[in-house]
Amino acid sequence: MASRIGVYICHCGINIAATVDSEDVARYAARLPHVTVARDYMYMCSDPGQEMIKQDIRDYDLTGVVVASCSPRMHEVTFRAVAQEEGVNPYQFEMANIREQCSWVHADRTIATQKAKELVAGVVAKAVLLEPLEEREVDVTPAALVIGGGIAGLEAALDIADAGYQVYLVERQPSLGGRMAQLNKTPRMEDAGALVLGEASRALEHPQVTVLAYSEVTNVEGYVGNFQVTVRRQPRYVDPARCTACGQCAEACVLAGQVPDEFQAGLGRRAAIYRPFPRALPATYTVDPAHCRLLVAGVCESHTGDDGPPCAAACPERAVDFGQQAEEVTLDVGTIIVATGYDPFNAQRKPEFGYGRYPGVVTALEFERLAAPDGPTGGRIVIPGTDREPQHVAFIHCVGSRDKQLGNEYCSRVCCMYTAKQATVLRDLLPDARATVFYMDVRTFTKGGEEFYDQARARGVRYRRGNPSEIYKRGDRLVLRVEDTLLRQTVEVEADMVVLAVGLEPSAAGDPAAHLLKLARTGDGFLAEAHPKMRPVDTTSAGVFLAGTCQGPKDIPDTVAQAKAAASSALIPLSRGKARIEAIVSAIDPELCAGCGLCEASCAYNALSLHPWRGVMTINPVLCKGCGACAVACPSKAITLGHFTQKQTLAMLDAMLA
Ligand SMILES: Cc1cc2nc3c(=O)[nH]c(=O)nc-3n(C[C@H](O)[C@H](O)[C@H](O)COP(=O)(O)OP(=O)(O)OC[C@H]3O[C@@H](n4cnc5c(N)ncnc54)[C@H](O)[C@@H]3O)c2cc1C
């Protein structure tokens, strides 16, 4: 059947029409081969615009449709639906981007109009050769996996579970809560730990949530709707069903009070058998395999009798079990949410501040622990390693953020607010101590943030514009050398303690999961969303979503909001029971394929494999994402990507260059 193409040129208000003569482009298009009708209109995406296309499909029995307007990211779905409604296969629709790729990037109307004509000619030539493609659907396993048990993972898991679906929540640490559990207070002066642990407790008790703490995802296979996930459960060497968290094992441990305590940001010491913090959930002890003498050296020197090592002997419930082994469990899930969080910036990368050299220089996370009632000092602010309360505390903003030299150009978004909070907490706990904040800019964008910043200043917190260039010791005091950018002079300020407002970096622990799920990263190293504005929780891997700070720095309210958004996106396939599969996929011509495997190596989605006995490659169309890498890699030209065949592409180029 001869092609009958309808071409529609959009003005997009003046977005296109100010630079491109849309009417002239329509007149030009009308004369192109196979074009039956060509029109221009103010807004093609509007209801009347769509109705115009539908009417033409009916009147002229069109076989294909071309719209020249904005980026396909904006309205490809809209126009495909228009074509489909009138019985034209949606893949026999094609778009020419004459806005982002033409009117927005050119100033000269004559040149831009000429370029628009060439773009339209190319797309029409391609449209003539387009073939109908079939959209397919697969059944969806009604369960979700959430990786990361911080506040983001907890909120996402709870929302999905509350909607009635099974959720597996995998957390690599022995307990839930993530970084929020380490925080003393929120800027609303609520107990941050209590808030997150309330959610952890709800997750542990929820009949639809299976918490797999002290576990990591080691393999992911499958595709949206049907992922098979392997999880490795580390041995705790303690039976959680028997452990009552009485703590007698830790008291008996020969290393009691000697192992650096991660929860206290290294400021405290614990035993080699430990509960991460007094309120930690699940409420069970865990043996630290990196320090336990029995596990490291094969012998615990206090192990004398038959009762086993002292920790085991001390346990009234006989819960300590050094015979435990790692276990692997396989989970079937339909969707996956990644919530692997962030790492605080390592302040040792700013040696000029003396962190690690001067005990009085601490990170903001250490300050959180110092101020916390369950912290290493019971909530007394003292200079670490001494019993001395500071008389003057200096806070430095943007440590590891907005720093081109370090490669962290982004703003960490939470440091301005948490510094105002910490300075206020200092004034509460030590009313006679002075607090000075050194800043570049103050960005308190969060709701109520500006008011909180004003209150901090009203409470006597002093803000000085300028970031210190170095810190050194004078006697037992610290001296900050600062370029005060308001006074325009270099000043030296003495303090007893300096708090570094460390920024947020992508979590190293999240790398393996990101790698298994083939997630991309943005320039700042955080996990990349499919589109920063329109698809902020989706990834380019269908069925995989992002929640919380793994996607970029965020405070708790934004983390929770994004986690809820990720849960609702993950729920769409679960509640539909079906997931759409990409129609634009690659196909292999077995007559041409030599089975060399280069395509398999180029495929990021594991969609290609060598047929066991035919000696040629095969494609799993459900895994294929239509990226076309295999078609480019194939030296025999045996692979064709639907909708982007070589013939179509060459026809497009010929028409554009004619
Ligand atoms: C010093 C400081 C003070 C702050 N104060 C405030 C404040 O007052 N108010 C506020 O709103 N925000 C504050 N924040 C920010 C706040 O900490 C974050 O917004 C919040 O913790 C982000 O939660 P999350 O779940 O995204 O990440 P995280 O808390 O980092 O949780 C991620 C979880 O994923 C787990 N995980 C990582 N990799 C894997 C893996 N491969 N498999 C399984 N699990 C994995 C981690 O163990 C962790 O439990 C502060 C931050 C800092 C550094």
The ligand as an SDF file (V2000), in Angstrom:
LIG
                    3D

 53 58  0  0  0  0  0  0  0  0999 V2000
   25.6920   16.0070   60.1760 C   0  0  0  0  0  0  0  0  0  0  0  0
   24.3590   15.8710   59.5160 C   0  0  0  0  0  0  0  0  0  0  0  0
   23.2490   16.4030   60.1320 C   0  0  0  0  0  0  0  0  0  0  0  0
   22.0100   16.3380   59.5020 C   0  0  0  0  0  0  0  0  0  0  0  0
   20.9360   16.9140   60.1090 N   0  0  0  0  0  0  0  0  0  0  0  0
   19.7430   16.9330   59.4740 C   0  0  0  0  0  0  0  0  0  0  0  0
   18.6280   17.5920   60.0610 C   0  0  0  0  0  0  0  0  0  0  0  0
   18.7210   18.1430   61.1440 O   0  0  0  0  0  0  0  0  0  0  0  0
   17.4510   17.6040   59.3680 N   0  0  0  0  0  0  0  0  0  0  0  0
   17.3260   17.0130   58.1550 C   0  0  0  0  0  0  0  0  0  0  0  0
   16.2490   17.0880   57.5560 O   0  0  0  0  0  0  0  0  0  0  0  0
   18.3660   16.3580   57.5940 N   0  0  0  0  0  0  0  0  0  0  0  0
   19.5610   16.2940   58.2210 C   0  0  0  0  0  0  0  0  0  0  0  0
   20.6190   15.6310   57.6460 N   0  0  0  0  0  0  0  0  0  0  0  0
   20.3760   14.8700   56.3870 C   0  0  0  0  0  0  0  0  0  0  0  0
   19.7960   13.4680   56.6820 C   0  0  0  0  0  0  0  0  0  0  0  0
   20.7860   12.7050   57.3130 O   0  0  0  0  0  0  0  0  0  0  0  0
   19.3480   12.7920   55.3870 C   0  0  0  0  0  0  0  0  0  0  0  0
   18.3690   13.5870   54.7540 O   0  0  0  0  0  0  0  0  0  0  0  0
   18.7200   11.4170   55.5910 C   0  0  0  0  0  0  0  0  0  0  0  0
   19.4210   10.6580   56.5300 O   0  0  0  0  0  0  0  0  0  0  0  0
   18.7140   10.6740   54.2620 C   0  0  0  0  0  0  0  0  0  0  0  0
   18.1730    9.3880   54.4210 O   0  0  0  0  0  0  0  0  0  0  0  0
   18.4280    8.2250   53.3480 P   0  0  0  0  0  0  0  0  0  0  0  0
   17.5450    7.0990   53.7280 O   0  0  0  0  0  0  0  0  0  0  0  0
   18.3380    8.7660   51.9860 O   0  0  0  0  0  0  0  0  0  0  0  0
   19.9640    7.7970   53.5190 O   0  0  0  0  0  0  0  0  0  0  0  0
   20.7500    7.0690   54.7200 P   0  0  0  0  0  0  0  0  0  0  0  0
   20.3450    7.6140   56.0180 O   0  0  0  0  0  0  0  0  0  0  0  0
   22.1980    7.1700   54.3300 O   0  0  0  0  0  0  0  0  0  0  0  0
   20.2770    5.5550   54.6310 O   0  0  0  0  0  0  0  0  0  0  0  0
   20.7210    4.6860   53.6150 C   0  0  0  0  0  0  0  0  0  0  0  0
   20.6800    3.2580   54.1390 C   0  0  0  0  0  0  0  0  0  0  0  0
   21.0090    2.3600   53.0760 O   0  0  0  0  0  0  0  0  0  0  0  0
   21.8980    1.3710   53.5710 C   0  0  0  0  0  0  0  0  0  0  0  0
   22.6660    0.8340   52.4550 N   0  0  0  0  0  0  0  0  0  0  0  0
   23.6540    1.4450   51.7390 C   0  0  0  0  0  0  0  0  0  0  0  0
   24.0910    0.6240   50.7650 N   0  0  0  0  0  0  0  0  0  0  0  0
   23.3790   -0.5100   50.8710 C   0  0  0  0  0  0  0  0  0  0  0  0
   23.3880   -1.7230   50.1500 C   0  0  0  0  0  0  0  0  0  0  0  0
   24.2320   -1.9290   49.1270 N   0  0  0  0  0  0  0  0  0  0  0  0
   22.5330   -2.7070   50.5180 N   0  0  0  0  0  0  0  0  0  0  0  0
   21.6900   -2.5130   51.5560 C   0  0  0  0  0  0  0  0  0  0  0  0
   21.6480   -1.3880   52.2920 N   0  0  0  0  0  0  0  0  0  0  0  0
   22.4720   -0.3930   51.9380 C   0  0  0  0  0  0  0  0  0  0  0  0
   22.7410    2.1210   54.5800 C   0  0  0  0  0  0  0  0  0  0  0  0
   23.3690    1.2120   55.4700 O   0  0  0  0  0  0  0  0  0  0  0  0
   21.6960    2.9980   55.2470 C   0  0  0  0  0  0  0  0  0  0  0  0
   21.0580    2.3570   56.3090 O   0  0  0  0  0  0  0  0  0  0  0  0
   21.8760   15.6930   58.2440 C   0  0  0  0  0  0  0  0  0  0  0  0
   23.0050   15.1300   57.6310 C   0  0  0  0  0  0  0  0  0  0  0  0
   24.2410   15.2240   58.2470 C   0  0  0  0  0  0  0  0  0  0  0  0
   25.4670   14.6510   57.5700 C   0  0  0  0  0  0  0  0  0  0  0  0
  1  2  1  0
  2  3  1  0
  2 52  2  0
  3  4  2  0
  4  5  1  0
  4 50  1  0
  5  6  2  0
  6  7  1  0
  6 13  1  0
  7  8  2  0
  7  9  1  0
  9 10  1  0
 10 11  2  0
 10 12  1  0
 12 13  2  0
 13 14  1  0
 14 15  1  0
 14 50  1  0
 15 16  1  0
 16 17  1  0
 16 18  1  0
 18 19  1  0
 18 20  1  0
 20 21  1  0
 20 22  1  0
 22 23  1  0
 23 24  1  0
 24 25  2  0
 24 26  1  0
 24 27  1  0
 27 28  1  0
 28 29  2  0
 28 30  1  0
 28 31  1  0
 31 32  1  0
 32 33  1  0
 33 34  1  0
 33 48  1  0
 34 35  1  0
 35 36  1  0
 35 46  1  0
 36 37  1  0
 36 45  1  0
 37 38  2  0
 38 39  1  0
 39 40  1  0
 39 45  2  0
 40 41  1  0
 40 42  2  0
 42 43  1  0
 43 44  2  0
 44 45  1  0
 46 47  1  0
 46 48  1  0
 48 49  1  0
 50 51  2  0
 51 52  1  0
 52 53  1  0
M  END
$$$$
